[in-house]
């Protein structure tokens, strides 16, 4: 799906970001945060550039990226990137 979106959409299209988020989330949920991190990072960069602040897609991607970093023991990095505010990071 991501390869198809990359082939047919601009590199900064929000639909690509949604696909990256979805796959990244699945990888985090299945214990594969190393594979998820670049996807979530790229998706987050797109949504931050293209969508209004606090858009639900942005907040969801931020949350999953924070969970991904936390899986690596990098919760402080997530806080530095302002991914974690007062959100509950348990699902």
C-alpha positions in Angstrom: 0.0 0.0 0.0 2.7 2.5 0.9 4.6 1.7 -2.3 1.5 2.4 -4.3 0.8 5.6 -2.5 4.4 6.7 -3.0 4.0 6.0 -6.7 0.8 8.0 -7.2 0.9 10.8 -4.6 3.3 13.7 -3.8 5.8 12.8 -1.1 4.1 15.2 1.3 0.5 14.1 0.8 -1.5 13.6 4.0 -2.9 10.3 2.6 0.7 8.9 2.5 1.1 10.1 6.1 -2.0 8.1 7.1 -0.7 5.0 5.5 2.7 5.4 7.2 0.9 6.0 10.5 -1.2 2.9 10.1 1.7 0.6 9.3 3.8 2.2 12.0 1.1 1.6 14.5 0.7 -2.1 13.5 4.5 -2.5 13.8 4.5 -1.0 17.3 1.5 -3.2 18.4 3.3 -6.3 17.1 6.6 -5.5 19.0 8.5 -4.2 16.0 9.3 -0.6 17.0 12.6 -0.4 15.1 10.7 -0.9 11.9 7.9 1.5 12.9 10.1 4.4 13.9 11.1 5.7 10.4 7.5 5.4 9.2 6.1 7.2 12.1 8.8 9.9 11.9 8.1 10.5 8.2 4.3 10.5 8.7 4.6 12.9 11.6 6.7 15.3 9.5 4.1 15.2 6.8 1.1 15.9 9.0 2.9 18.6 10.9 3.7 20.3 7.6 0.3 19.8 5.9 -2.4 19.7 8.5 -3.5 22.3 11.0 -2.1 22.0 14.5 -3.8 19.5 16.8 -5.5 17.8 13.9 -6.6 14.3 15.1 -4.3 12.6 12.6 -1.3 14.6 13.9 -2.2 13.8 17.5 -2.6 10.1 16.8 0.7 9.9 14.9 2.4 11.8 17.8 1.0 9.4 20.3 2.1 6.3 18.4 5.5 7.8 17.7 5.8 8.5 21.4 4.9 4.9 22.2 7.5 3.7 19.7 10.2 5.8 21.3 9.1 4.6 24.7 9.5 1.0 23.5 13.2 1.8 23.0 13.4 3.4 26.5 13.5 6.9 24.9 10.5 8.5 26.7 12.7 11.6 27.3 13.2 12.1 23.6 9.5 11.9 23.1 9.0 14.6 25.7 11.7 16.7 24.0 9.9 16.4 20.7 6.7 17.6 22.5 5.0 14.3 21.6 3.8 13.7 25.2 1.8 16.3 26.9 -0.8 15.2 29.4 -1.9 12.3 27.3 -2.4 8.8 28.6 -0.2 6.6 26.5 -2.0 3.3 27.4 -4.4 1.8 25.0 
